[in-house]
Amino acid sequence: MTTPTPLQIEPTPPVPKLSTDVTAGMNAEALERYARLVNLQHGMRRARALDAADAPPEAGPRDLAGLDAAMAAAQDNQAYYFSHPDWHAIRDIRQQVDDVLVRLNEQAEITPQTAVQAAKITTLAASLIARHAAKVSAHLDKWEQRNTPGGQAMRTLTRVAEDHAVRAAGLDSVQALDSPRLLVAHVHKLNRELRRAEPDDPETDLGLDDADDPELESALSTGAKSDPELAEASQLMTALTEMAGRARRAGHRLTLDVRLHGLVETAQLRGFEMISGIARTVMQRYDDQGQGTSGRRNIAAMVLHYAEQRLERMRGSLGAEEQRKFGHYEAEPPERYLDALFEESHTAVQELRAKHITPQDRADAQIRYLLAQKEIAAAGPNGDPDWGTQVRFPPLKYVAGLKTDTPVETRLALIDALRRRVENNPFHRDAQFLNKVADRFAQEIAGPPELSTDALAADISASQVRAVATQLIEQGVVASPLALSEITELNLTYAQAERALAVLESLEVVGPTNGLKPREALIFSGHFLTEQLQTLEQRLPNLLERQKGAPAISASSVPGAPAPAVQAEAAPAPETAAPVPAPAGPEQKQAPTAPVPSAPSEPAPAATGPALPRRDRTVERRHPGNLTARPTPQAATTSDQDFAKLFEGQEDRLLEASQKLMAGTEARAAAHPAPPESALAKATSVDEAQHNAQQAQQSVGVGVR
């Protein structure tokens, strides 16, 4: 997967430095030069409406207080565009203009002309903020972040700043016209005023107001036949088209009438915003009904596309010859999905690096980072659907994109946030992933269920074990290798902390591993802890060896323990020797055996104390070498007298059975004669028949016996 190429952002000229030390006219001229530099045509027309005014508009604002709510929303979501130069220009304009307008409004109570300059500066500043906000919004649209909180905040700021500039210039606002019928009535009113401004000889070649108008009108007329909401939008589009035609016919007269020109532009902006909103609502309705691929939904999508494209051209963020690809303004499916995921992940990391961030915002940014990285890993060339759920020992310093010096506290806070997110929406498609991530962080806090290879190889002393036990019992530290390895006073590695807990488990200071929960302390008093660790120095070598699975160290390795006597093994007696039972007394001597040849290795150390005789159990134990074979009984042969006794009194039955057997044999032979070509026919003689009868009698006798 290649790294996405970042979009090229047009450089923004630096905002002029306004100062309260100069006159209001000089500040207004500085803003006008900056407006001409960024080609701010609409704002300049609005500001010229105040050039010949003797007093400011009665109901018009003379500061930027009406932008507070929209600016606050944009400030909260600045992570989406924090590095964009137009966002920096918006903040600079707001900050400098606020300082200047405070002084001008104080002077306006005495000098009315100062109030006019304050209204003019307000108009120019609000128009400039709307222009820069439109550019930021266009940048977010290119990155498929239109429906993000940042994209919504920028669009809101653009609309509010435009209305604020119109009202500051003394032009009527159409902000309250929130339905198509009210806006159509307002447009008809403007048409009457435009009719009076039309010249006697209008130009014959009027042209088109915008290249998108034919497609937009065609889509609206088609959709109006089947959808009542699109029918209202079609009526509004007809009124806007008529107003635009009259405005073109008015020509230079309309340009001179700044107030009427501002009303026309404001009504057009509001009208196309309303058409776009109606189309988006119709699309959502068809999507909810399962008709996302129907023709009516596609017509509404066309209306949305051309209305949004027209708005971009009016606000100056799209050139006259530029065209957006169809589907650009829809949230699903995004064309640059991975680019949006990378941007979301980068934005979340930047938010986490902020110095002043609340715990709730930190947890939300971490969850956003986890979800974005999960989608990136799943969509990669190798596809890792289990990203973020694998437990690591020792755990990493980074917790969901945040490098922290308090890994346990950070993990606990994120676990709580993940559990709450799942509880609030248990049917969310990422609920299972969030639960697995929470289990992973809980397992990293609790530690591995068994000692790792690094822990078995780590060295630890009795003093270190005592220090760990003191931290657990007296200081109340969580029985976690991660928590213990972060304590500076202990100076332990993760592997040493893991092994120290295993030693304390053997000493019954802490309990065994408890799944996703840390070990439980079994001692709650320092007095009992001292008693439990009295013999730690003597028992620690045995405990460490037992952890490795090796036999315990002998008692001779412990200082002060008596050395056990070594028993001399005697060779077993030869098999030819007579079995002699071994007495229980120690005075009995072992039978002499053959000498054993000396081995080349070093001789064994001499035995201390008398050698005890070994009891010979080879005679008493039964094995194949000392078992005697039992005689096998032979079967007795049957004599003729035995047959006579067996068939005594059964001669008639035996003769009858023999005759039936012979008759059956002859019948089977007659029914199945041998083929002439395979066997030669033989005449059965009397002697052969008698021989067969004898054979049958013998077989019957054997069967009866």
VOGU-3710 file (C-alpha; in Angstrom, 3 decimals, decimal comma):
1> mttptplqie> 0,000/0,000/0,000  1,474/3,304/-1,073  1,409/6,428/1,012  -1,304/8,843/-0,195  -0,031/11,985/-1,870  -1,139/15,045/0,114  -3,289/17,604/-1,633  -1,697/20,838/-2,750  -3,109/23,773/-0,751  -3,072/27,172/-2,365
11> ptppvpklst> -0,994/29,671/-0,389  -2,977/32,323/1,445  -1,662/35,903/1,624  -0,790/37,047/5,140  -3,520/38,892/6,987  -2,722/42,593/7,416  -1,849/43,728/10,898  -4,621/45,961/12,208  -3,844/48,298/15,059  -5,835/50,474/17,416
21> dvtagmnaea> -3,198/53,207/17,091  -4,295/54,173/13,560  -7,589/55,620/12,354  -10,620/53,516/11,497  -10,321/54,511/7,835  -6,760/53,148/7,639  -7,849/49,824/9,099  -10,762/49,644/6,641  -8,393/50,422/3,737  -6,026/47,666/4,896
31> leryarlvnl> -8,874/45,160/4,895  -10,000/46,357/1,442  -6,507/45,822/0,024  -6,466/42,329/1,489  -9,966/41,639/0,072  -8,815/42,711/-3,409  -5,749/40,507/-3,020  -7,895/37,407/-2,366  -10,411/38,474/-5,079  -13,298/39,020/-2,648
41> qhgmrraral> -15,915/40,412/-5,013  -19,130/39,880/-3,032  -17,669/41,306/0,165  -16,376/44,403/-1,646  -19,844/45,081/-3,081  -21,377/44,758/0,373  -18,820/47,139/1,862  -19,423/49,784/-0,849  -23,029/50,044/0,319  -21,667/51,927/3,344
51> daadappeag> -19,331/54,286/1,504  -21,891/57,072/1,062  -23,867/56,380/4,257  -24,143/59,079/6,856  -25,078/56,665/9,656  -24,681/52,933/10,173  -27,652/50,560/9,651  -30,028/50,678/12,543  -30,332/46,918/13,011  -26,976/45,946/11,531
61> prdlagldaa> -24,200/44,530/13,767  -20,982/46,463/14,289  -18,883/43,589/15,685  -18,369/39,865/15,157  -20,276/38,718/18,243  -22,848/37,002/16,016  -20,130/34,542/14,939  -19,297/33,385/18,467  -21,291/30,135/18,359  -20,071/29,152/14,891
71> maaaqdnqay> -16,452/30,047/15,760  -16,634/28,046/18,990  -17,830/24,961/17,052  -15,033/25,461/14,519  -12,495/25,859/17,340  -13,648/22,603/18,967  -13,178/20,696/15,703  -9,994/22,370/14,536  -8,168/19,030/14,542  -9,543/18,416/11,043
81> yfshpdwhai> -7,902/21,550/9,608  -5,485/22,815/12,259  -2,624/23,146/9,744  -4,659/24,720/6,919  -3,513/28,316/6,184  -7,083/29,529/5,670  -7,984/28,433/9,203  -5,054/30,446/10,542  -6,272/33,403/8,502  -9,764/33,087/10,041
91> rdirqqvddv> -8,339/33,171/13,568  -6,041/36,091/12,798  -8,877/38,129/11,251  -11,162/37,478/14,190  -8,554/38,331/16,796  -7,369/41,575/15,161  -10,809/42,816/14,156  -12,228/42,225/17,630  -9,521/44,400/19,186  -10,120/47,216/16,679
101> lvrlneqaei> -13,932/47,076/16,856  -13,966/47,359/20,633  -12,273/50,785/20,425  -14,348/51,929/17,428  -17,654/51,086/19,096  -16,593/53,090/22,122  -15,893/56,102/19,893  -19,118/55,578/17,894  -21,171/56,950/20,777  -19,653/60,362/20,025
111> tpqtavqaak> -18,758/60,218/16,302  -21,384/58,624/13,978  -18,869/58,296/11,130  -16,786/55,989/13,304  -19,833/53,704/13,622  -20,043/53,567/9,810  -16,396/52,523/9,622  -17,052/49,862/12,290  -19,951/48,476/10,228  -17,750/48,478/7,116
121> ittlaaslia> -14,912/46,656/8,885  -17,461/44,157/10,239  -18,811/43,563/6,725  -15,363/43,043/5,228  -14,174/40,815/8,102  -17,289/38,618/8,004  -17,032/38,283/4,206  -13,348/37,328/4,475  -14,123/34,752/7,174  -16,848/33,284/4,925
131> rhaakvsahl> -14,387/33,092/1,996  -11,666/31,334/4,025  -14,200/28,979/5,639  -15,476/28,018/2,178  -11,903/27,158/1,128  -11,385/24,994/4,213  -14,709/23,282/3,537  -13,661/22,584/-0,057  -10,396/21,103/1,212  -12,298/18,767/3,543
141> dkweqrntpg> -14,588/17,745/0,696  -11,562/16,694/-1,354  -10,449/14,458/1,522  -13,938/12,884/1,828  -14,519/14,518/5,237  -17,592/16,482/4,346  -19,824/14,834/6,957  -17,261/14,960/9,751  -17,774/17,414/12,632  -15,072/19,616/11,111
151> gqamrtltrv> -16,783/19,737/7,721  -20,144/20,581/9,267  -18,579/23,304/11,437  -16,942/24,941/8,398  -20,144/24,943/6,357  -22,042/26,456/9,267  -19,389/29,149/9,721  -19,544/29,973/6,006  -23,306/30,452/6,037  -23,396/32,408/9,306
161> aedhavraag> -20,532/34,709/8,233  -22,234/35,481/4,908  -25,502/36,403/6,617  -23,610/38,456/9,198  -21,843/40,424/6,458  -25,140/41,125/4,666  -26,785/42,418/7,837  -23,746/44,505/8,758  -23,940/46,181/5,332  -27,588/47,100/5,912
171> ldsvqaldsp> -28,947/44,513/3,472  -31,991/42,422/4,411  -31,158/38,923/5,610  -33,022/35,824/4,464  -31,859/33,742/7,396  -35,444/33,500/8,732  -36,763/32,202/5,388  -36,465/28,536/6,334  -39,034/27,024/3,929  -39,199/26,933/0,110
181> rllvahvhkl> -42,534/28,783/0,004  -41,285/31,706/2,101  -38,122/31,947/0,046  -40,102/31,856/-3,230  -42,268/34,717/-1,952  -39,110/36,682/-1,091  -37,689/36,036/-4,570  -40,910/37,264/-6,198  -40,552/40,464/-4,158  -37,011/40,905/-5,444
191> nrelrraepd> -38,242/40,274/-9,004  -40,577/43,261/-8,749  -37,695/45,467/-7,664  -35,508/44,095/-10,457  -38,241/44,775/-13,002  -38,093/48,465/-12,121  -34,313/48,419/-12,547  -34,385/46,842/-16,042  -33,127/49,154/-18,864  -35,253/50,089/-21,858
201> dpetdlgldd> -32,899/48,354/-24,312  -31,595/45,129/-22,646  -28,811/43,140/-24,203  -29,919/40,445/-26,630  -27,216/37,835/-25,796  -27,796/37,244/-22,152  -26,058/33,850/-21,778  -26,387/31,514/-18,819  -25,938/32,290/-15,154  -24,075/29,023/-14,579
211> addpelesal> -23,159/25,973/-16,630  -24,897/23,658/-14,127  -28,320/25,264/-14,443  -29,617/23,140/-17,385  -28,695/19,840/-15,687  -30,096/21,013/-12,352  -33,375/22,186/-13,884  -33,711/18,961/-15,876  -33,163/16,773/-12,788  -35,614/18,832/-10,735
221> stgaksdpel> -38,330/18,733/-13,398  -37,969/14,944/-13,645  -37,988/14,410/-9,880  -40,943/16,769/-9,365  -43,221/14,318/-11,201  -42,744/11,604/-8,567  -41,691/13,338/-5,342  -43,548/16,257/-3,665  -40,407/17,567/-1,910  -38,520/17,775/-5,188
231> aeasqlmtal> -41,581/19,526/-6,648  -41,140/22,338/-4,083  -37,434/22,489/-4,900  -38,325/22,730/-8,605  -40,609/25,710/-7,941  -37,831/27,388/-5,980  -35,363/26,758/-8,805  -37,794/28,330/-11,320  -38,059/31,474/-9,176  -34,260/31,681/-8,780
241> temagrarra> -33,750/31,306/-12,539  -36,227/34,110/-13,255  -34,516/36,346/-10,690  -31,079/35,617/-12,173  -32,332/36,508/-15,664  -33,750/39,833/-14,504  -30,503/40,556/-12,657  -28,499/39,984/-15,865  -30,846/42,226/-17,838  -30,457/44,957/-15,214
251> ghrltldvrl> -26,731/44,952/-16,044  -24,684/47,883/-14,755  -27,666/49,427/-12,983  -27,783/46,486/-10,609  -24,048/46,826/-10,037  -24,521/50,416/-8,968  -27,414/49,468/-6,642  -25,303/47,690/-4,054  -28,183/46,971/-1,723  -30,293/45,205/-4,384
261> hglvetaqlr> -27,254/43,305/-5,655  -26,529/41,998/-2,164  -30,128/40,896/-1,729  -30,013/38,935/-4,997  -26,738/37,179/-4,096  -27,951/36,329/-0,609  -31,235/34,922/-1,934  -29,349/32,778/-4,444  -27,048/31,366/-1,781  -29,952/30,615/0,509
271> gfemisgiar> -31,985/29,089/-2,347  -29,311/26,646/-3,524  -28,541/25,665/0,073  -32,232/24,837/0,527  -32,346/22,809/-2,715  -29,261/20,869/-1,608  -30,796/20,155/1,794  -34,057/18,946/0,234  -32,169/16,603/-2,110  -30,112/15,158/0,754
281> tvmqryddqg> -33,295/14,540/2,776  -34,925/12,717/-0,149  -31,823/10,557/-0,630  -31,796/9,598/3,053  -35,485/8,678/2,860  -34,908/6,337/-0,065  -31,887/4,791/1,686  -33,952/4,096/4,807  -36,599/2,404/2,648  -34,009/0,087/1,091
291> qgtsgrrnia> -34,189/1,825/-2,297  -30,595/3,015/-2,432  -30,226/2,006/-6,096  -33,607/3,184/-7,364  -33,947/5,724/-10,157  -35,695/8,284/-7,959  -32,824/8,199/-5,490  -30,365/8,751/-8,350  -32,359/11,799/-9,498  -32,132/13,280/-5,983
301> amvlhyaeqr> -28,363/12,577/-6,013  -28,024/14,521/-9,274  -29,910/17,461/-7,752  -27,580/17,395/-4,729  -24,482/17,271/-6,907  -25,322/20,227/-9,150  -26,684/22,362/-6,288  -23,515/21,874/-4,199  -21,324/22,501/-7,214  -23,187/25,767/-7,879
311> lermrgslga> -22,663/26,831/-4,251  -18,924/26,192/-4,513  -18,689/28,396/-7,594  -20,647/31,197/-5,939  -18,355/31,100/-2,894  -15,194/31,128/-5,004  -13,810/27,725/-3,998  -14,387/26,141/-7,458  -13,362/27,579/-10,813  -15,775/28,273/-13,653
321> eeqrkfghye> -14,309/25,449/-15,779  -13,823/22,940/-12,985  -16,161/19,997/-12,500  -16,579/17,665/-9,557  -16,901/13,962/-10,192  -20,413/12,651/-9,702  -20,833/11,336/-6,138  -18,212/13,699/-4,712  -20,652/15,281/-2,260  -22,039/12,003/-0,912
331> aepperylda> -20,682/10,452/2,283  -20,971/6,804/1,133  -19,176/5,209/-0,509  -16,020/7,335/-0,064  -13,663/7,306/-3,027  -10,526/7,831/-0,935  -11,374/5,737/2,075  -7,831/4,951/3,175  -6,787/8,570/2,780  -9,622/9,599/5,063
341> lfeeshtavq> -8,595/6,926/7,590  -4,982/8,101/7,591  -6,120/11,675/8,045  -8,429/10,671/10,905  -5,626/8,747/12,611  -3,215/11,657/12,183  -5,788/14,097/13,500  -6,437/11,971/16,589  -2,696/11,783/17,337  -2,375/15,544/17,033
351> elrakhitpq> -5,247/15,997/19,463  -3,564/13,635/21,935  -0,366/15,688/21,775  -2,188/18,830/22,877  -1,114/20,063/26,294  -4,506/21,085/27,585  -6,923/18,258/26,887  -9,635/16,936/29,166  -9,724/13,226/30,133  -12,972/12,775/28,202
361> dradaqiryl> -11,515/14,296/25,034  -8,378/12,190/25,445  -10,373/8,970/25,702  -12,516/9,925/22,699  -9,426/10,686/20,612  -7,849/7,365/21,609  -10,973/5,444/20,592  -11,042/7,291/17,263  -7,394/6,379/16,740  -8,064/2,700/17,529
371> laqkeiaaag> -11,030/2,488/15,161  -9,136/4,204/12,336  -6,057/2,000/12,753  -8,237/-1,111/12,901  -9,822/-0,255/9,552  -6,405/0,571/8,052  -4,971/-2,777/9,189  -7,992/-4,707/7,883  -7,881/-2,945/4,502  -4,137/-3,434/4,060
381> pngdpdwgtq> -2,553/-5,919/1,616  -2,082/-8,597/4,299  -5,310/-7,837/6,175  -4,940/-8,066/9,953  -8,468/-8,232/11,438  -7,079/-8,791/14,958  -5,024/-5,606/15,104  -5,004/-3,954/18,494  -6,223/-7,008/20,416  -2,897/-8,845/20,855
391> vrfpplkyva> -1,444/-8,640/24,361  2,211/-7,555/24,588  4,604/-8,376/27,411  6,251/-6,157/28,377  3,599/-3,605/27,334  4,448/-0,710/25,049  4,849/2,874/26,208  2,229/3,980/23,683  -1,411/3,500/24,652  -3,679/3,928/21,626
401> glktdtpvet> -1,463/6,547/19,990  -0,565/8,313/23,257  2,884/8,082/24,825  2,434/8,319/28,560  4,519/8,238/31,724  1,636/6,705/33,706  0,797/3,560/31,723  -1,423/1,968/34,381  -3,612/5,036/34,981  -3,887/5,726/31,238
411> rlalidalrr> -4,900/2,141/30,522  -7,479/2,138/33,325  -9,070/5,359/32,046  -9,206/3,989/28,497  -10,696/0,695/29,711  -13,501/2,602/31,472  -14,172/4,660/28,331  -14,253/1,546/26,145  -16,646/-0,254/28,504  -18,950/2,784/28,644
421> rvennpfhrd> -18,948/3,077/24,848  -20,055/-0,553/24,517  -22,670/-0,210/27,266  -24,175/2,850/25,579  -24,396/1,088/22,217  -24,000/-2,694/22,614  -25,173/-3,333/19,030  -22,498/-1,154/17,437  -20,526/-2,934/14,736  -17,251/-2,301/16,587
431> aqflnkvadr> -18,541/-3,324/20,038  -16,735/-6,670/19,944  -13,471/-5,024/18,889  -13,713/-2,439/21,682  -14,308/-5,192/24,237  -11,268/-7,121/22,998  -9,093/-4,013/23,214  -10,296/-3,393/26,778  -9,461/-7,010/27,669  -6,024/-6,573/26,143
441> faqeiagppe> -5,190/-3,524/28,250  -6,589/-5,227/31,376  -4,369/-8,258/30,707  -1,326/-6,024/30,273  -2,022/-4,492/33,687  -2,610/-7,871/35,374  0,495/-9,438/33,855  1,075/-12,732/32,030  -0,624/-15,873/33,417  2,742/-17,698/33,544
451> lstdalaadi> 6,313/-16,574/33,974  7,898/-15,516/30,734  11,338/-16,592/29,539  12,789/-13,176/30,376  11,393/-13,398/33,896  12,961/-16,840/34,476  16,318/-15,485/33,344  16,097/-12,308/35,460  18,075/-12,068/38,714  16,404/-10,733/41,835
461> sasqvravat> 17,622/-10,358/45,400  15,883/-10,718/48,732  16,067/-6,975/49,349  14,256/-6,302/46,088  11,527/-8,789/47,007  11,126/-7,091/50,399  10,870/-3,679/48,726  8,178/-4,962/46,359  6,217/-6,471/49,261  6,433/-3,181/51,165
471> qlieqgvvas> 5,069/-1,266/48,177  2,192/-3,692/47,796  1,127/-3,966/51,445  2,051/-0,641/53,016  1,778/1,710/50,006  -1,209/-0,029/48,375  0,362/-0,339/44,910  -1,478/-2,576/42,470  0,097/-6,051/42,271  0,998/-5,606/38,621
481> plalseitel> 4,415/-6,019/36,970  3,675/-2,927/34,871  2,930/-0,782/37,926  5,970/-2,028/39,853  8,351/-1,512/36,937  7,289/2,161/36,728  8,183/2,928/40,378  11,500/4,767/40,410  12,450/3,704/43,965  12,295/0,007/43,120
491> nltyaqaera> 14,459/0,310/40,001  13,113/-2,962/38,597  12,676/-4,150/35,056  9,393/-5,654/33,939  10,869/-9,160/34,091  12,213/-8,636/37,632  8,854/-7,308/38,828  7,127/-10,297/37,272  9,443/-12,728/39,083  9,179/-10,884/42,390
501> lavleslevv> 5,396/-11,307/42,312  5,836/-15,028/41,655  8,126/-15,294/44,723  5,587/-13,419/46,872  2,890/-15,776/45,645  4,939/-18,724/46,944  5,305/-16,903/50,274  1,506/-16,368/50,368  1,846/-12,586/50,380  -0,179/-12,193/47,166
511> gptnglkpre> -2,552/-14,531/45,428  -2,133/-16,276/42,091  -2,822/-14,695/38,727  -6,486/-13,791/38,414  -7,199/-13,570/34,681  -7,824/-9,959/33,648  -7,628/-8,702/37,252  -4,390/-8,001/39,143  -3,270/-10,306/41,946  -4,963/-9,875/45,297
521> alifsghflt> -3,004/-9,102/48,458  -3,350/-11,821/51,104  -1,709/-9,793/53,912  -3,028/-6,430/55,037  -0,637/-5,538/57,860  3,055/-4,769/57,983  3,440/-6,836/61,177  2,244/-10,008/59,451  4,383/-9,182/56,444  7,502/-9,095/58,608
531> eqlqtleqrl> 6,692/-12,511/60,052  6,006/-13,939/56,609  9,364/-12,741/55,248  11,538/-13,812/58,199  13,247/-16,674/56,365  13,240/-15,043/52,933  17,042/-15,107/52,540  17,201/-18,875/53,261  14,166/-19,785/51,134  14,750/-17,507/48,129
541> pnllerqkga> 17,259/-19,806/46,300  14,873/-22,752/46,581  11,933/-20,617/45,406  13,829/-19,328/42,386  14,912/-22,828/41,380  11,401/-24,141/41,842  10,134/-21,477/39,432  12,494/-22,799/36,784  11,077/-26,300/37,212  14,474/-27,677/38,437
551> paisassvpg> 14,957/-29,706/41,667  15,305/-27,634/44,780  18,756/-26,665/45,975  20,127/-29,062/48,617  20,203/-28,025/52,235  24,022/-28,067/52,263  23,994/-24,895/50,165  22,293/-23,058/53,012  24,851/-21,750/55,548  24,706/-23,427/58,960
561> apapavqaea> 22,786/-26,543/57,859  24,239/-30,013/58,698  25,647/-32,044/55,828  23,741/-35,302/55,171  25,519/-38,618/55,144  26,316/-40,158/51,767  25,228/-43,783/51,433  27,536/-46,176/49,644  25,644/-48,257/47,124  26,426/-51,964/47,004
571> apapetaapv> 26,403/-53,895/43,788  23,554/-56,372/43,372  24,312/-60,069/44,078  24,965/-62,343/41,124  22,094/-64,447/39,824  23,881/-67,713/40,774  24,008/-66,832/44,429  21,475/-68,469/46,700  18,632/-66,199/47,822  19,312/-65,240/51,412
581> papagpeqkq> 16,767/-63,037/53,246  18,284/-59,794/54,525  17,954/-59,357/58,306  16,809/-56,041/59,781  19,823/-55,690/62,089  22,637/-53,354/61,160  25,340/-55,962/62,120  24,536/-58,165/59,138  27,200/-57,878/56,429  26,592/-57,913/52,720
591> aptapvpsap> 27,653/-60,888/50,637  30,973/-60,422/48,820  30,669/-59,325/45,252  32,939/-59,172/42,277  35,297/-56,203/42,211  34,205/-53,310/40,046  36,818/-51,852/37,679  37,898/-48,333/38,522  36,397/-45,505/36,461  38,587/-42,840/34,872
601> sepapaatgp> 36,679/-40,052/36,591  37,497/-38,591/39,981  36,716/-40,853/42,966  33,639/-40,132/45,013  34,178/-38,462/48,389  34,531/-40,769/51,414  31,371/-41,571/53,328  30,948/-40,090/56,763  29,489/-42,646/59,200  28,789/-46,403/58,948
611> alprrdrtve> 27,391/-47,779/55,703  23,986/-49,367/56,071  23,410/-52,758/54,362  20,985/-52,820/51,492  18,233/-55,385/51,480  18,189/-57,802/48,562  14,633/-58,086/47,283  15,351/-60,111/44,158  14,223/-63,388/45,777  11,018/-62,149/47,344
621> rrhpgnltar> 9,856/-60,184/44,264  8,263/-62,327/41,564  9,603/-61,743/38,079  10,042/-63,855/34,955  13,472/-64,991/36,143  12,318/-66,789/39,312  8,928/-68,164/38,264  8,589/-72,032/37,958  6,692/-73,393/34,958  3,517/-75,321/35,667
631> ptpqaattsd> 3,035/-78,795/33,995  0,668/-78,717/31,042  -2,001/-81,503/31,182  -2,026/-83,802/28,128  -5,268/-84,695/26,375  -6,294/-88,414/26,629  -6,828/-90,394/23,401  -10,274/-91,918/22,737  -10,410/-95,752/22,337  -12,980/-97,983/20,533
641> qdfaklfegq> -14,463/-99,039/23,869  -15,273/-95,426/24,628  -17,175/-95,131/21,310  -19,124/-98,279/22,092  -20,152/-96,954/25,479  -21,092/-93,631/23,919  -23,486/-95,092/21,317  -24,870/-97,866/23,487  -28,704/-98,059/23,002  -28,629/-95,530/20,099
651> edrlleasqk> -27,928/-97,916/17,199  -31,362/-97,461/15,504  -31,164/-93,676/15,551  -27,615/-93,770/14,221  -28,636/-96,073/11,340  -31,596/-93,864/10,445  -29,406/-90,772/10,414  -26,866/-92,492/8,203  -29,499/-93,519/5,679  -30,935/-89,979/5,518
661> lmagtearaa> -27,457/-88,598/4,965  -26,765/-91,012/2,151  -30,128/-90,312/0,493  -29,551/-86,568/0,646  -26,089/-86,937/-0,850  -27,408/-88,976/-3,753  -30,262/-86,514/-4,370  -27,848/-83,557/-4,506  -25,561/-85,457/-6,851  -28,464/-86,258/-9,190
671> ahpappesal> -29,757/-82,676/-9,178  -26,345/-81,242/-10,028  -24,634/-83,489/-12,520  -21,117/-82,614/-13,618  -20,759/-81,045/-17,102  -19,646/-83,535/-19,742  -16,786/-81,377/-21,011  -15,282/-80,598/-17,638  -15,468/-83,958/-15,875  -15,791/-87,565/-17,016
681> akatsvdeaq> -18,894/-89,501/-15,997  -18,161/-92,330/-13,557  -20,367/-95,229/-12,690  -21,044/-95,432/-9,001  -20,376/-99,008/-7,853  -21,771/-100,746/-4,810  -18,413/-100,862/-3,106  -18,011/-97,116/-3,551  -21,468/-96,491/-2,073  -20,701/-98,679/0,922
691> hnaqqaqqsv> -17,423/-96,822/1,396  -19,261/-93,507/1,378  -21,739/-94,773/3,954  -18,904/-95,771/6,243  -17,305/-92,361/5,917  -20,618/-90,704/6,818  -21,048/-92,916/9,880  -17,564/-92,045/11,095  -18,222/-88,283/10,676  -21,498/-88,555/12,607
701> gvgvr> -19,741/-90,399/15,371  -17,087/-87,760/15,680  -19,757/-85,006/15,807  -21,718/-86,792/18,548  -18,615/-87,373/20,593
//
